[in-house]
């Protein structure tokens, strides 16, 4: 009788684990769907894409569990993972990029959400700004794309643009600001280039005037290359949202806060859909080779990423290693800053710079023009 009770208890435990396993598999499939189904159709589906690394991890744990219990059950999660195996390489890479060739055009690109160079951190802002400047001096990129760029037209007051022009080889620039603050202060996006700019433009977003994309056509040797710098819709969490992670909230606060955060995420997903479609249309209409940089505010398992990666190559996949996390804030967002390019180039080097200076890490990629041989 005692043996029967043990067997019955073991059977119930396995059925409960299987139920959880099925939920994890369904969640994984929904995460795959988040890359292909527009958020405007069902915005909350994108939450599964955002949670993909955790859902993937849960399925891996179930595989390990069943391998010690009932091996054939491990196949369920294994098959689900294989169905979306390409998403794993979007998050984690072990790459062996080709060696640089002689006599080919090589372009070092840097993208960085500089969070206004720490301007609002009154006691340390100049220290943060100068450390960011040190990073840029060290990297000596040919093209730099900044999001949340700060600029003031008052001489001697937290100078950024003019200071950058003094110590970088990137003398040509294109900028556009979303905000004009009191005292001739501005912030938005900026693009600096050592190559001459022959045309400037921008891609307007109807969903939110505070985010947009700029582009510049650069003359690189005899070629014209269009560089896009985009800052897609931010989630715009409030202090009370960040407070949820401090662990001192009661259940009611957590429930209300979780719903509020989910709503903010859904709104951002839908707005980014409109924005990425506009950028994709501009890319499709462009007759030149393309480099796209920016803060997408979205992970690689997202409609935003999928839309653009269908058109362009991801430098991280070609030459990156590890997880490639670019966000340094409270909420885990993994890789949300990108350098992409069209087929005429390939990445021979990719690096996420780990200087802890703001809520994003800088990303660099060295692109090489492809040759016919």
N, C-alpha and C positions, 0 to 999 in steps of 0.2 A: 504493500500500500504506500509506504514511504517513497519507494522508487517511482511509483506511478505519479505521485504528487510532484516529485522533482522533475520528471519528464514533462508533466503538464505545465509546470511553471516555466521550464526552459522553452517549451513550444510557444507559450504566450509572449515570452520575452523576444523570441525571434520574430514573431508576427508583428510585434510593436516596432522592432527595429526595421523590419521590412516596410512598414507603413511610413516611417520616417524617411527611409531610403527612396520610396516612390515619390514622396514630396520633394526630395532633393533632386531627383531626376526630372520631374515636371518643371521645377524651378530652373534647372539648367537649360531645358529646351526653351522655356520662356525667355531666358537670357539671350539665347541665339536669335529668337524672334525680335528682340529689341533692336538688333542691328538692321533689320530689314523692314520693319513695320513702322510707318511714320508716327511720331508721338502725337500728332493731331488726331490720329485715329483712336489711339488708346495710350494716353500719356503715362499711366502708371506702369505699363509694361517696361518702360525704360529703367525703372527701379531695379528690375531683375538684371539688366545689363550692368548697371552700376555695381551690383552685388556679386557679379560673376566670380571674382577670385575666391570669395568666401563659399559660394555655392559649389565651385569646382573643388575646393578643399574638402567640403563635406562629403562629396561623392568619392573622393580618394580615400577618405577615412572609412566609408562604407565598404569599399573594395577590400581594404585591409582587414576589416572585421569579418567579412564573409569568407575570406581566404582561410581563416582559422575556424570557421563554423561550417558553412556549406558553400563550397567553392563555386558551384554553378551559379549561385546568386550574385557572385561578384561580377558576372558578365553583364548584368543590367546597367550598372553605373559605368562599366568599362565601355560598353557600346555607346552610351550617351555621350561620354567624353570624346570618343573617336569621331562621332558625328560632327563635333565642333572643334576638332583638333587645331584648326588654323587659328582659332582665338587664343590658344595657349601661346603660340609664337608671337602674337600681338603683344602679350604681356611679358613673356620671358624669352630671352634670346641667348643663344650661344652662336656667335657668328664668326666667320672667317673671311673678312672682306679681301678682295684682291689687292695685291701690292700696287702702289702708284706707278704709273707708266711715265716714261720720260717724254718730254715734248707734248704734253697734253694740258689743257686748261684745267686748273684746280681752283676751286672757290671755297673759302672757309666762311661758313654762315653761323651766326649766333642769334638765338632768340631768347628773350628774357622778359618776364613780367617783373618789373623792378619795384612794384608797389609804391610808386611815387618817390623812389629812393629813400624811403623811410621818413618822408617830410613831416608827417604828423607825430612822429616820436620826438618831441621837442628837445629832450635832453641828449639824444644820441643821433639825431638825424644827419648832421654833417659827418659824423664818424661813419655811419652806415653808407652814406653817399660816397665818401672817399674810398671805402673798402670795395664798393661796387666798381668804382673807377679803377681801382687796382686790378680787379679781375679782368676788366676790359682791356687794360694796358697789357696785361700778361697774354691774353688770348690773341690780340691783334687780328681780329676777324676782318674779312673783306666786305662783308655785308652784316649789318646788325639790325635786328627788328626788336623794338621794345613795345610792350604793352604797359598800361598804367604809367606812362611817361609823364614826368613833371617838368614844366618849364615856366620861368618867370622872365618878364622883359625888364625887370628892374636890375640895373647893374649892381653887382656885388652881393645880391641876395639869393643864396642857394642856387647858384648857376649850374645848369646841366648841359644844355645844347652847346653853348659856346665853349664850355670847358672840354667837352668831348671832342670838338673839332680841333682843339689845340694839340691833343696828344694822340689822336687816332688818325690813321691814314684815310678815314672815311669822310671826306670833305663835302660830299654831296648828300643832301638829305631831303626827306619828304615827311611832313607831319600833319596831323589833323587832330583837333582837340574836341572832346565831347563836352567839356566844362570850361567856362571862363569865370574864375573866381575873382573876388575883389583884390585890388592891388596888382593887376596885370599878371595873374597867376592862371596857368592852364594845365590841364592834364588830358591825355588821350593816348594815341599811338604814334610812333615815330620810326622811320626807316633811314639808316645811314649807309652810305655806299662809297667805296673808293673808286667805283666805276662811274662814269658820267651818266646822269639821268637825262634821257631824251623825251620822256613823257611821264606825267604824274596823273593819278586818278584815284577814285575811291568807289567802293561798292556800298551804296546806302542800304540800311536795314529798316524796313517799315515797322517791324515788331517792337523796336526799342531804339530811340535815337542816341542812347548812351553807349551803344556798341556799334562798331562798323569795321570795315576792312579798307585798307588803302593799298595801292599798288604803284610800282614805278617800273618803267621800262629802262633797263640798263644796257649800255653799250659795252659788251665784254669782248675785247678783240674786234672781230668782224661780225660777231653775233649780237642780236638783241634778245635779252632774257627778261621776262617779266617776273618781278618779285612781289608777292602778296604778303601783307602783314595784317593778320586778323585777330580780333578779340571778340570771340563769340559770347553769347549771353551768360552773365554771371548768375549764380544762384542767389546771391545777396542775402546770406544768412544774417540774422540780427543777434545782438548779444545774448538774448534769451535762448537762442538756438544753440549757440556754442556752450552755454551754461549746462546743457543737458549732459555733456560728457564729464562733468565734475564729480558725478556719482553721489551727489547729495540731494537728489530730488525724490519726492515720493511718487507712488504709482500713478496718481492722477496727473501730476505734472508731466511725468514721462509720457503718458498716453496722449495728453493734449499736445505736448511738444513734438511727439513723433508724427502726429497728424499734420501739424503745422509745417514741419520740415518736408513731409511728403508732398504737400500742396505747393510749396516753394519749388521743389525739384520738378514737379510736373509742369508748372508754368515756364520754368527755364528750358525744359526739354522741348516744349512746343515752340517757344520763341526761337530756339537754336535751329529748329527745322527750317523755318522760313529763311533764316540767315544763311545757313549752309547751302540751301538751294540756290540762293542768289550768287554766292561765291562760285558754286559749281557751274552755274550757267556762264559766268564771266570766264572761267577757266576753259570751258568748252568752246567759247567764241574766240579765244585768244590764239593768234597765229604763231606765237613764239614758244620757245622752251620756257618752263615755269619752275619757280621755286616758291613754295608756300610755307610761311612760318606763322606761328601764332599760339595763343592760349585758347584752346578749344573749350575749356571747362567741361570736357567730356572724356571718358575713358575709351580705350580701343574697342570695347564691346558696346557700341552706341550707333545710332542712326547717323550722327554727325561724322564719326570716323569712317563708317562704312561708305557713306556717300563720297567722301573725298578720296579714300583709298581705292575706290573703283576707277578714279581718274589719274591718280598720282602714286608714286612709289614712296614708301615710308623709310626714311633714312635709318631709323632704329632697327627695323627688320633686316636691313642690308648690312649694317655695320655695328649695331649695338650689342651689349652684353648685359646679362642680369635682368632685373625687373624693370629698370628704367624709370623709376618713380621721379616725377618732377614737381610734385606738390609738397610743400613743407608746412602746411597748416594743421589745424586740429583734426578736421575730418579727413579720413583717408580717401584720397582721390587718385592715387597711383599716377599713371602717366597721362597728363592732360595738356602738355606743351609739346609741339610737334615741329619737325622740319620735313617737308615732303618735296618731291620734285618730279618732273616729267621724265619721259623715257630717254631723252638725250643725254642724261647724266646718271651716274651711280655714286653711291656713298662709299668712300674708302676709309672713313673714320667717323665715329660718332661718340660723343661723350656727354654725360650729365655731370655738371660741375657741382660739387657738394658743399660749396660755401654757404653757411647758414646765415644769410643776410636779410632775407625777407620770406614771404610765404610761397615762393617758387624758387626752383633751382634753374640756373641758366643751362641751356642746351647748345652744343655746337656740333656741326657736321661738316666734313670736308667732302665736297662733291667734285668728281672728275668727269670731264666731258668724254663721252664714249667715242671710240674710234671704230672705223669700219673693219679693221683687221682682227 
